[in-house]
Amino acid sequence: MISIIIITLNEELYLPRLLESLSKQTYQDFEVIISDSNSDDRTKEVAMRYRRKFKRFKFERHFEHGVSAARNRGASFAKGEYLYFFDADVTFAPDFLEKSLQALRAKGIDAAAAYVWPRSKNPIDWLFYLFANLLFFLSQCFYPHAAGSSMMSRPIVHKVIGGFDPSIRLAEDADYARRAAKRFRFRMLPANVRVSVRRFRTEGRLPLALKYLGAFFYRIFVGEIRNSSFHYKFAHYRKR
């Protein structure tokens, strides 16, 4: 069994797509844990409509804001062989869980991430993610980066490294991958997910690209981002 941990904050529009993707998986031995940061929209109502589609389903509402705290909260209830962390705007093919789990087991991988592609027809969006995926691939063995929208790890990895660091304001996913790789085997999986481009719409493509590029060099030359130099709000794109 694997544990699917989904973080939400006002995700009534996107969560159904992810839950539909999960309900259609060829591999069905999993539990769904929704770690909700006290949404004030219809997120819980929408989620509960899907609970009958899953053998094991838990909706956990809490008051710990921030993606790291939400992921850690969800992981605290997990009982699976692997923890799969997903953002609510993710979708994937019906064989995603099956193929990713096969790769994790066959290659002895302790922590991993999937490649990310946009749900968009805009070539600029695809170019952005092409560059990101290339970075993920090239850096995975020496200074790994990863997108928190789709990450996996063994429970022992999550426990030993102390989970996601809530003090980090941006690139907490890359920090998680880096710390995991220091003591365990981290790799990118031969699998991919699709994500929305809502941040592009709310922040603009060029400003967001420059923010990520600046964060990349900041982490290399200064360290993890624990200040407000790179503002990145959780769920500020509500209803988009």
N, C-alpha and C positions, 0 to 999 in steps of 0.2 A: 504493500500500500504506500502511496505517496500523499503528502499533504499539500493542498493547493491553498495558498495564503493570498488573499486579495485585499488590498487596502482601498478604502473608500472615504470620500468626503464630498457629499453632494454629487453623486454619480448616477442619478436616476436615468440619464440619457444613454450612458455608455455601458453600464453594468450588464444590461440584458444581452448585448452582443457577446460579451465574454462568457456569460453563463450558458448561452446557446452553444458556443464553441465547445465548452466543456461537456455539455450533455450529449454531443455528437461524437465524442472521442471513441476510438476503437479500443482503447485501454480504459477500463472503468473502475479499477480498484484504487479509488482515491477518496479523500475527504475534502470538503470545501469549507474553508474558514474565512469568513469575511470580517476583517478588522476595520470597523467603522469609527472614524473620529468625530462622533456626535453630529452626523449630518442633520440639517434642518429642512431637507427636501424629502422626496418620496423614495430615497435609496432603500430604506428598510422594507417598505411596502413592496417595491419592485423585487427585491431579493427574495422575500418570502414566497413570492409567486412561483419561484423555481425550486423551492426546497424539496418538493416531491419528486423531482427529476434525479435526485441524488440520494444514495444510500446513507451518506453521512454528511450532514450540513450543519454549520454553526454560524450564527450572526452575533458577533460580539461588539457591542457599542461601548466606547470608552471616551475619556476626555483628554487623551494624550495626543495633541496635535503634532504634525510632522511625520514625514514618510518613514523615517527610521524608527521612531517610537511605535508607529502603527504596525510596521512589519515585525518588530520584536514582540509586540503584544500578541499578534496572531501566531507567531512561532511558539509562544509559551503554551499554546493549547494543542500543538501538533503532535501526532503520534506516528507519522509515516517514516518510511525508510529514507526518503528525501523530502526536503522542503522546496516547494516551487513558489517563488514570489512573483506575483503579477500585479501590474497596475490595472485599473478598471477599464481602460480604453484599449486593451489588447484583444486581438483575435488570432486564430491560427487554424491550420488544416486539421481534419479529423484524426490524422495519425500522428499529430505532434507529440502527445504524451508518450505514446508507444515507442516511437523512434528515438526520442530524446532519452527515455529511460534505458533503452537498449544500448545507446551510446555510452551513457554514464556507467553502466555495469560492465560492458565489454572492455572499456578502456581504463577502468579503475579510477574514474574521475570523482573527486570529492566535492568540488565546487565548480560551477559552470555558469554560462550565460548563453542565450540564443542571439543570433543575428536579428536585426530589426529593420523592417521596411515600412514605408508609409502607406496608409490608405489614401492615396492621392494620385491624380493624373498629372500633376505639375512636375515637369522634369527637374526643376530646381530642388524640389523636395527629395526626389530620388537621388540626385547628385549629392545632397547633404548626407543622406543615409549611406550612400555608397562610400563616401569618405570615412564616415564613422565606422562602418563595418570593416573597412580596410585597416583602420587604426586598431580595432578590436582584434583582428586576425594577426597583425604584425607584432603587437605588443603582448600577446597572451602568455608567452613563455618567460618574459623578463620584467615587464612592468604592466601587468594586465589592467585593462579598462573594460567596463561593461555597462550596459544599460539596465537600470533597476526595473524596467518594465517587464523583464523576463529573466530571472536569475534562479539558480538552483544550488542547493548545498546539502550535505549530510547534516543531521542534527548535531553530531559531535563537532563539526566544523563551526557551526553557528555558536555552539556553547563555548568552545575553546577560545575563539576570537572575540567573544563578548557581543556577538550580534552586530547590527548596524549601529553606527555611532551617532546618537542624537545631537551631539554638539556640532556636527558638520552641517553647514548651510547649503552646500552644493557639491555634487559628485560623491555623495555618501556611498553610492553603488560601486564606483571605481575604488574607493577606499576599502570597501568590503572585499572586493576581488583581490586587491593587493595584499591585504592582511591574510586572507585565506591562502593565497599562493605562497606565502612565506613558510607555512607549516604543512600545507596539504597540496594535492595536485589539482590545479585549476586549468581548465581549458574552455575554449569556445566550442559549442556543439554544432554538428552539421545539421542545424535546424533553424527555422526562422519564425518570427511572429510579425504581425502587422499592427501598427499603432496609428492613432489619429494624428492629425497635424494641427490640433487645436492650439498648441502653443505658438505655432507659426502664425496663426490667425490673430492671436491676441497680442503677441509681442513683436511680430514682424520677422521675416526670414533673416534679413541681414543683421538686425540687432541680436537675435538669438544665436546666430552663427558666431558672431563676434564674442558674445558672452561665453559660449562654450570654448572657443579658441583661447580666450583670455584665461578661463578657468584651468585649461589644460596646462598652460605655461606657468600659471601661478602655483599649481600643485607640484610641478617639477622643481621650480626654483625657490619657492617659499615654503610650501607645505599644504596641508589640508585646509580647506576654506572654512574657518570657524567664525568669520566676521560677516558683515553685511556688504562687503565689496561687490558681491555678485548676488543681487536680489533674485530669489527663486521661490515664489510662494506656492504652497500646496493648495491645489484646486482653485486658483484664482480665475480659471477659465470657465466658471460655472455657467451652465446652460448655453454652451457654444459647441 
